[in-house]
Amino acid sequence: MQPQAHDAGIAWNPSFRRHVPWIAFLNIIGFTVCCIALGVILWQSDGKDIETWPSASRTVSVSVLLSLGVSIANLCLVVALANGYEIAWWLEALKGAEFRKLQFDLDVQQSVANIFSPNVAFDKFAIAALVSLAVSVIDGPLIQKASTVTTRTHQPTDVDMSINVSNASFPANFSAYGVGPDLLTPLFGKVSRAYSNREDIALPIDGCNTNTTCTFTLPAPGFDVSCTENPVSYNFSELAAGTRENNITTFKVNIDFGASETFDSFSTINTTALYKPDAACSGHMMQRKCMLRLATVRYPVIVSNGTATLKDLQLDRNDTIEITSFPATYANRGYDTLFTGSYAAGGFMSMLGGIPYVMKDLYASDVLLVLATTTLMPYVLTATGQGASNYLTSDISTYGNCTMTWEDPTADMVNTARELMFRSAIAYSDYNSSAVVPQRLTVQQTKVAGAYQSHYEYLGITIACMMVQVLIILFLLYGWQHLGRDVSLSAFEIARVLGAPMLQGGSSNSNIDEALSPLRRTRLRYGEILPEEAIFLASGNEGQRQVRRSQDENSDELVQFIEPKAGNEPNVEVKRRPRLGLDREQLVGNIRPGILYY
């Protein structure tokens, strides 16, 4: 095989402009563009809704864009660092360095783990590798903290919405069965249980879903409330003097409904609350009477995330739209409008009877202080109903004494009746949805949405960390003008400068692409390097065997043994030490297991 012909030589030509590391500088510019893009993303997204940024039709998470920007910036730095490694290594080789240092500087750029190898030579290459690793690890989490999601409340807007709740009255048999009444109807029983368990009120309204609050006034069946208040005098000293009965009622709640089969008795709930607000043993108790008349009222409602909240009624506020009136034929009895059946015939059912039934369980109570006949306690206390305990305002030391005090339960009673009616309106509209005429209302809609909040300090820290790597890259690039050709750290270029025979064609100062151009289609193989084939120059009895030397003429791997054979005829034998290598395919044989390779 003929050796490659050497091409014309190429001069070593150092130049500041000729060998500018454009790859490194272009990637540093790309890194700068990425940093600007990160700042623009944070600036544009700051305070914007996550559901509408960058546009309502197509949203992209800011965290995704920030991660993408940092990843591209890191990629630019990695490419620029590789270019810096190339220039710095060749400059190091030009100055002269130990073999172990040149090897370490090549190894550490491939894997920072090589910094722990026995061949360590801690220098600028190792520092660059460590900084590059640290930056790639910390800049991702840092940039993620540059944008967080916070809650933002938008200004309320008026929106027309449809609400599937009727404002018509309930049927005559809606809530209770029996004269007492004795039982609640199944539908109102669910309403009572939901109220007792304080279950959320699910109001059927479109447009008030997640992260949205709607405020509006809903017309629906309820009660017109009118109350009066009167003082009731008391004096416990009169009990001891015997000038009156031996007991005083200090707390009492009555709830009256349906005393007679008349329109008024079945369209009205009457409450009376007597309570002693002061600890004095003589003075005035307060008695508040309220009449709750069936009416269409305004319910101030707030719906947040699909759950309705009913604002409490203040007793001095009138939310009545219209007191319910009935046809004249039912003006005196209300038959088939407010109740069905009769006391005498049985099967009696009523529209409103379930509401006072629930209210009595919660509030009906009585507290009586009776003059004691012994000196252990001044008075004997007799109490019924849980309201007597729920509204007691004095401590246990006052029990059985004239200093016991209570607060007024009237507001709670009214709001209980009111919420039961509100829940009933929703439940009945859902139960009898085919007969419900949806109400079209103007709703004040307030949107509570997640919004991006930018933290520029984390952007600054992230860019500062990456700038440390940029400065190291510039330090590695410094001195490129001393190089006389374009260089690389290609494995083949390193092999060429170390004297690999196959790569010695062309000028030793050509770049590696030019040097490898004639060999690009040459097939290489790794295996056992074969000896040169013997060439027989002579024929017949006069021929002799000659052995060609290997391409490496300086090797001492070939030893010739000349022994006489059949008289004076010379014999040439070649004994070699087998070795492995990468060479042209035709010069490489199979690797033989068990053979000692040198």
C-alpha positions in Angstrom: 0.0 0.0 0.0 1.4 3.3 -1.1 1.7 6.0 1.6 -0.4 9.1 1.2 1.3 11.9 -0.8 2.0 15.0 1.3 0.2 18.1 0.1 1.7 21.5 0.0 2.4 23.0 3.5 0.2 25.5 5.3 1.8 28.3 7.3 1.0 28.9 10.9 -0.7 32.2 10.7 -1.8 33.8 14.1 -4.4 36.5 13.7 -6.8 38.4 15.9 -9.6 38.5 13.3 -8.9 35.4 11.3 -9.5 32.9 14.1 -12.2 34.7 16.1 -14.3 32.0 18.0 -17.5 33.0 16.4 -19.3 29.9 17.7 -18.6 31.0 21.3 -19.5 34.6 20.7 -22.7 33.8 18.8 -23.8 31.6 21.7 -23.1 34.2 24.2 -25.2 36.6 22.2 -27.9 33.9 22.2 -27.6 33.6 25.9 -28.1 37.4 26.2 -31.2 37.2 24.1 -32.6 34.5 26.3 -32.0 36.7 29.4 -33.8 39.5 27.8 -36.7 37.2 26.8 -36.9 36.0 30.5 -37.3 39.6 31.6 -39.9 40.3 29.0 -41.9 37.2 30.0 -41.9 38.3 33.6 -42.8 41.9 32.7 -45.6 40.9 30.4 -47.2 38.3 32.7 -47.0 40.2 35.9 -50.5 40.7 37.3 -52.1 38.8 34.3 -54.7 36.1 34.7 -53.4 32.6 34.2 -56.4 31.7 32.2 -56.0 34.5 29.6 -52.2 34.9 29.2 -50.8 35.4 26.7 -54.2 35.3 25.0 -57.7 34.1 25.9 -57.7 31.6 23.0 -54.3 30.1 23.8 -52.7 30.1 27.2 -49.1 29.0 28.1 -47.8 28.6 31.6 -45.2 31.2 32.5 -43.2 28.5 34.3 -43.0 26.5 31.1 -41.7 29.5 29.2 -39.2 30.4 31.9 -37.9 26.8 32.0 -37.6 26.8 28.2 -35.7 30.1 28.2 -33.3 28.9 30.9 -32.7 25.6 29.1 -31.9 27.4 25.8 -29.6 29.8 27.7 -27.8 26.8 29.3 -27.5 25.2 25.9 -25.8 28.3 24.6 -23.4 28.4 27.5 -22.6 24.7 27.0 -21.7 25.3 23.4 -19.7 28.4 24.1 -17.9 26.6 27.0 -16.9 23.8 24.6 -15.4 26.3 22.2 -13.6 27.9 25.2 -12.2 24.5 26.2 -10.8 24.0 22.7 -9.0 27.3 22.5 -7.7 27.1 26.1 -6.4 23.5 25.7 -4.5 24.4 22.5 -3.0 27.5 24.1 -2.0 25.3 27.1 -0.3 22.9 24.7 1.5 25.7 22.9 3.0 26.8 26.2 3.9 23.3 27.2 2.4 21.2 29.9 2.8 17.8 31.5 1.1 14.9 29.8 -1.1 14.2 32.8 -2.4 17.8 32.9 -3.2 17.8 29.2 -5.1 14.5 29.7 -7.0 15.8 32.7 -8.0 18.9 30.9 -9.4 16.8 28.1 -11.2 14.4 30.5 -12.8 17.0 32.8 -14.6 18.7 29.9 -16.3 15.4 29.1 -17.4 14.7 32.7 -17.0 16.7 35.8 -16.7 13.4 37.7 -13.2 13.1 36.3 -12.2 15.8 38.9 -12.2 13.0 41.4 -9.8 10.8 39.3 -6.3 10.1 40.4 -5.0 12.2 37.5 -6.5 15.4 38.9 -4.8 18.7 38.1 -7.1 21.4 39.6 -7.0 24.4 37.2 -9.2 26.6 35.2 -10.7 23.7 33.3 -11.8 22.1 36.5 -13.2 25.4 37.8 -15.1 25.9 34.5 -16.5 22.3 34.7 -17.7 22.8 38.3 -19.2 26.2 37.7 -21.0 24.9 34.6 -22.4 22.0 36.7 -23.5 24.3 39.5 -25.2 26.8 37.2 -27.1 24.0 35.3 -28.4 22.6 38.6 -29.5 25.8 40.4 -30.7 28.1 37.7 -33.8 26.0 37.0 -35.2 26.1 40.5 -34.2 29.8 40.8 -36.1 30.9 37.7 -39.2 28.9 38.8 -39.4 31.2 41.9 -39.3 34.3 39.6 -43.0 33.8 38.9 -45.7 32.6 41.3 -49.5 32.4 41.2 -51.5 34.6 43.5 -55.2 35.3 43.8 -56.6 38.4 42.1 -60.1 39.8 42.5 -61.5 41.6 39.4 -63.9 44.5 39.6 -67.6 43.4 39.7 -69.5 43.4 36.5 -73.3 43.2 35.9 -74.3 40.0 34.1 -77.7 38.7 33.1 -78.1 35.2 34.3 -80.9 32.6 34.5 -81.7 31.1 37.9 -83.9 28.0 38.1 -85.8 28.9 41.2 -89.5 29.8 41.1 -90.9 32.7 43.1 -94.4 31.1 43.3 -95.9 29.6 46.5 -95.6 26.0 47.5 -98.4 23.5 47.2 -100.8 23.1 50.1 -99.4 19.8 51.2 -95.7 20.8 50.9 -94.1 20.5 54.4 -96.1 18.6 57.1 -98.6 15.9 57.8 -100.9 15.7 60.8 -102.5 18.2 63.2 -99.5 18.6 65.4 -98.0 18.3 62.8 -96.9 14.7 63.4 -94.5 14.2 60.5 -92.6 16.1 57.9 -93.1 15.3 54.2 -90.2 13.5 52.5 -89.2 16.6 50.6 -89.3 18.9 53.5 -87.6 16.3 55.7 -84.6 16.5 53.4 -84.7 20.3 53.8 -84.8 20.1 57.6 -81.9 17.6 57.7 -79.8 19.7 55.4 -80.4 22.7 57.6 -79.6 20.8 60.8 -76.4 19.5 59.3 -75.5 22.9 57.9 -75.0 21.5 54.5 -74.0 23.8 51.7 -76.8 25.4 49.7 -76.3 24.4 46.1 -78.1 27.1 44.0 -78.8 26.2 40.3 -77.3 29.2 38.6 -75.2 29.2 35.4 -72.0 31.3 35.3 -71.1 31.2 39.0 -68.7 28.3 39.0 -65.2 27.9 40.2 -63.3 31.1 41.1 -66.4 33.2 40.6 -68.5 35.1 43.1 -72.0 36.3 42.3 -74.0 38.7 44.4 -77.7 39.2 43.7 -81.2 39.5 45.2 -83.4 36.4 44.5 -87.2 36.8 44.7 -88.7 33.7 46.3 -91.4 32.6 48.9 -90.6 33.7 52.4 -92.0 35.7 55.3 -92.8 39.3 55.9 -91.6 40.0 59.4 -93.1 42.5 61.8 -92.1 42.6 65.5 -93.1 44.5 68.6 -91.3 44.8 71.9 -92.8 45.4 75.4 -91.2 45.5 78.9 -92.5 43.1 81.5 -91.9 44.1 85.1 -90.6 41.6 87.7 -89.5 41.7 91.4 -88.2 38.6 93.2 -88.6 40.3 96.6 -92.4 40.0 96.1 -92.0 36.2 96.2 -90.6 36.3 99.7 -93.2 38.8 100.9 -95.9 36.5 99.6 -97.6 39.3 97.7 -97.8 37.3 94.5 -97.4 33.7 93.2 -94.3 31.9 94.3 -92.6 31.7 90.9 -91.4 34.0 88.1 -90.8 32.9 84.4 -87.4 34.4 83.4 -87.2 32.9 79.9 -89.9 31.6 77.6 -90.2 31.0 73.8 -93.6 30.2 72.2 -94.2 29.4 68.5 -97.8 29.4 67.4 -99.2 28.1 64.1 -102.5 26.8 62.8 -104.6 27.4 66.0 -107.7 27.2 63.9 -108.6 26.3 60.3 -108.5 29.8 59.0 -106.4 31.6 56.4 -104.6 33.7 58.9 -103.6 30.8 61.2 -102.1 28.8 58.3 -100.3 31.7 56.5 -98.8 33.1 59.6 -96.2 32.0 62.2 -96.3 33.9 65.5 -93.3 33.9 67.8 -93.0 35.2 71.4 -89.8 35.5 73.2 -89.6 36.6 76.9 -86.1 37.0 78.3 -84.4 38.6 81.3 -81.4 40.6 80.0 -80.2 42.1 83.4 -78.8 40.4 86.4 -80.9 42.6 88.8 -83.5 40.8 91.0 -86.1 43.4 90.1 -86.7 45.4 87.0 -88.1 44.7 83.5 -87.8 41.7 81.3 -88.3 42.1 77.5 -91.0 40.5 75.5 -90.7 40.5 71.7 -93.5 39.3 69.5 -93.1 38.7 65.8 -95.6 37.8 63.1 -94.2 36.0 60.1 -96.6 36.3 57.2 -96.3 34.3 53.9 -95.0 36.6 51.3 -92.6 37.0 48.3 -89.4 38.4 49.6 -85.9 39.4 48.4 -83.2 37.1 49.5 -79.7 38.7 49.3 -77.5 35.9 48.1 -73.8 35.4 47.5 -72.8 32.4 45.4 -69.2 31.5 45.5 -67.7 28.5 43.7 -71.3 27.1 43.2 -72.3 27.4 46.9 -74.9 29.9 48.0 -74.7 31.9 51.3 -77.8 33.7 52.5 -77.2 36.9 54.4 -79.0 37.1 57.8 -82.1 39.3 58.0 -81.8 42.3 60.3 -85.1 42.8 62.0 -85.2 46.5 61.2 -84.9 45.8 57.5 -87.9 45.0 55.3 -87.1 42.7 52.3 -90.8 42.0 51.5 -91.8 42.4 47.8 -95.5 41.4 48.3 -97.5 39.7 51.0 -99.1 36.6 49.4 -102.8 37.0 48.7 -105.2 34.2 47.7 -108.5 34.1 45.8 -111.5 35.5 47.6 -113.2 32.1 47.8 -110.4 31.0 50.1 -110.1 34.2 52.1 -111.6 32.7 55.2 -110.4 29.1 55.1 -107.4 28.7 52.8 -108.6 25.2 51.9 -106.5 23.5 49.2 -104.2 26.5 49.2 -102.5 26.5 52.6 -103.7 23.1 53.8 -105.7 20.0 52.7 -108.0 17.8 54.7 -109.3 18.7 58.1 -108.7 18.0 61.8 -111.8 15.9 62.0 -111.5 13.9 58.9 -107.7 13.1 59.3 -105.1 13.2 56.5 -104.4 16.8 57.4 -101.5 18.4 55.5 -100.2 21.9 55.4 -97.9 24.1 53.3 -96.0 25.8 56.2 -96.6 23.4 59.1 -93.1 21.9 58.9 -91.4 25.2 59.6 -92.8 25.8 63.1 -92.4 22.1 63.7 -88.6 22.5 63.2 -88.5 25.8 65.0 -90.2 24.4 68.1 -87.5 21.7 68.4 -84.8 24.3 68.3 -86.2 27.2 70.3 -89.4 26.4 72.3 -88.4 26.5 75.9 -89.4 27.7 79.4 -87.5 28.7 82.6 -89.3 29.0 85.9 -87.7 30.2 89.2 -89.8 28.9 92.1 -89.3 30.2 95.7 -87.5 27.5 97.6 -88.8 26.2 101.0 -85.2 25.5 102.3 -82.3 27.8 102.9 -79.9 25.8 100.7 -81.0 27.5 97.5 -83.1 30.7 97.2 -85.0 29.4 94.2 -85.7 26.1 92.5 -85.1 26.2 88.8 -87.3 24.3 86.3 -86.4 24.5 82.6 -87.5 22.8 79.4 -86.3 23.1 75.8 -82.7 23.6 74.5 -83.3 27.3 73.9 -83.2 27.9 77.6 -79.6 26.7 77.6 -78.5 28.0 74.2 -79.4 31.6 75.1 -78.3 31.7 78.7 -75.6 34.4 79.2 -74.8 34.0 82.9 -72.4 31.5 84.3 -73.1 28.4 86.4 -72.7 30.2 89.7 -76.0 32.0 89.0 -78.1 28.9 88.6 -81.1 28.9 90.9 -80.6 32.6 91.6 -82.4 35.7 90.5 -79.2 37.0 88.8 -79.6 34.6 85.8 -79.7 36.3 82.4 -80.6 35.5 78.8 -80.3 37.1 75.4 -83.0 37.5 72.8 -83.4 34.5 70.5 -85.8 36.3 68.1 -83.3 37.1 65.3 -82.2 33.5 65.2 -85.8 32.2 65.1 -86.6 34.6 62.2 -83.5 33.6 60.3 -84.2 29.9 60.8 -87.7 30.3 59.3 -86.2 32.4 56.6 -83.5 29.9 55.6 -85.9 27.0 55.7 -88.1 28.8 53.3 -85.1 29.6 51.0 -83.9 26.0 51.0 -87.5 24.9 50.4 -87.8 27.2 47.3 -84.6 25.6 45.9 -85.6 22.0 46.8 -89.1 22.4 45.4 -87.9 24.0 42.2 -85.5 21.1 41.7 -88.2 18.5 42.6 -90.8 20.0 40.3 -88.4 21.5 37.6 -90.9 21.0 34.8 -93.3 23.6 36.4 -90.6 26.1 37.2 -90.3 29.3 35.3 -86.6 30.4 35.5 -86.0 33.9 36.7 -83.8 36.2 34.7 -81.8 38.4 37.1 -79.0 40.9 36.9 -76.1 39.5 38.9 -73.0 41.3 40.1 -70.3 38.9 39.1 -66.9 39.1 40.7 -64.2 36.8 39.3 -61.5 35.6 41.6 -58.8 34.1 39.4 -55.2 33.1 39.7 -52.8 35.8 38.5 -49.1 35.7 37.8 -46.8 37.7 40.2 -43.3 38.3 39.1 -40.3 38.4 41.4 -37.5 40.0 39.5 -35.0 39.4 42.3 -34.9 35.7 41.4 -34.4 36.6 37.7 -31.4 38.8 38.8 -29.9 36.0 40.9 -30.4 33.5 38.0 -28.7 35.7 35.4 -25.9 36.6 37.9 -25.1 32.9 38.3 -25.0 32.3 34.6 -22.9 35.5 34.1 -20.2 33.8 36.3 -20.1 31.1 33.7 -19.9 33.6 30.9 -16.9 35.3 32.5 -15.1 32.0 32.8 -15.9 31.3 29.2 -14.4 34.6 28.2 -11.3 33.8 30.3 -10.9 30.5 28.4 -11.3 32.3 25.1 -8.6 34.9 25.9 -5.6 34.5 23.7 -7.2 33.0 20.6 -5.2 35.4 18.4 -2.1 33.2 19.2 -3.5 30.3 17.3 -2.4 29.8 13.7 -5.4 27.7 12.5 -8.9 26.6 13.5 -8.5 24.0 16.2 -10.8 21.4 17.8 -10.7 18.7 20.5 -11.8 16.0 18.1 -10.4 12.6 19.1 -9.0 12.3 15.6 -7.2 15.6 15.8 -5.7 14.6 19.1 -4.6 11.3 17.6 -3.1 13.2 14.6 -1.0 15.5 16.7 0.2 12.5 18.7 1.5 10.9 15.5 -1.1 8.3 14.4 0.4 7.1 11.0 -3.0 6.9 9.2 -3.7 10.6 9.9 -0.4 12.0 8.7 -1.5 12.8 5.2 -1.7 16.4 4.1 -0.3 19.4 6.0 0.1 19.0 9.7 -1.3 22.5 10.1 -4.6 21.8 8.2 -7.8 21.7 10.2 -9.1 18.2 11.0 -11.9 18.3 8.5 -9.3 18.8 5.7 -7.0 16.1 7.1 -9.8 13.5 7.3 -11.3 14.3 3.9 -9.3 11.7 1.9 -10.1 9.0 4.5 -13.8 9.6 5.0 -14.9 6.5 3.0 -12.1 4.3 4.3 -13.5 1.4 6.3 -11.9 1.0 9.7 -12.0 -1.9 12.1 -10.9 -2.6 15.6 -9.2 -6.0 16.0 -5.9 -7.8 15.8 -3.4 -6.0 13.5 -2.2 -8.4 10.9 1.5 -8.7 9.6 2.3 -7.6 6.1 1.8 -10.5 3.7 4.9 -12.3 2.6 6.0 -11.6 -1.0 7.5 -14.3 -3.0 10.1 -12.7 -5.4 11.6 -15.9 -6.7 10.0 -19.0 -8.3 11.0 -22.7 -8.3 14.0 -23.9 -6.2 15.7 -20.6 -6.5 13.0 -18.5 -4.9 13.3 -17.1 -1.4 10.7 -15.8 1.0 10.9 -12.2 2.0 8.8 -10.4 4.6 7.8 -6.8 4.4 8.1 -4.6 7.4 5.1 -3.0 9.1 4.2 0.6 8.4 5.8 1.5 11.6 9.4 1.1 10.6 10.6 2.0 14.1 8.8 -0.9 15.9 10.7 -3.8 17.2 7.8 -6.2 17.1 9.2 -8.2 14.1 12.1 -10.6 14.7 13.5 -12.6 11.7 14.8 -16.1 12.0 16.9 -17.4 9.1 17.4 -21.1 9.2 18.9 -23.3 6.4 16.4 -25.6 4.8 17.1 -28.5 2.3 20.8 -27.6 1.9 21.9 -24.1 1.5 18.4 -22.7 0.7 17.6 -19.8 3.2 14.3 -19.7 5.1 12.8 -16.5 6.5 10.3 -16.7 9.3 8.6 -13.8 11.1 7.8 -14.0 14.8 5.7 -11.2 16.1 3.9 -10.1 19.3 0.1 -9.8 18.6 -1.5 -6.4 19.3 -4.9 -4.8 19.0 -5.7 -1.6 17.2 -7.9 0.4 14.9 -6.8 0.2 11.3 -8.0 -0.3 7.7 -10.3 -3.2 7.6 -8.1 -5.3 5.3 -5.2 -5.1 7.8 -7.3 -6.2 10.8 -8.2 -9.7 11.8 -10.6 -11.3 14.3 -9.8 -11.0 18.0 -8.7 -14.4 19.3 -9.9 -15.3 22.8 -7.2 -16.4 25.1 -4.4 -14.8 23.1 -2.0 -12.5 25.0 -2.0 -9.1 23.3 0.8 -6.7 23.8 
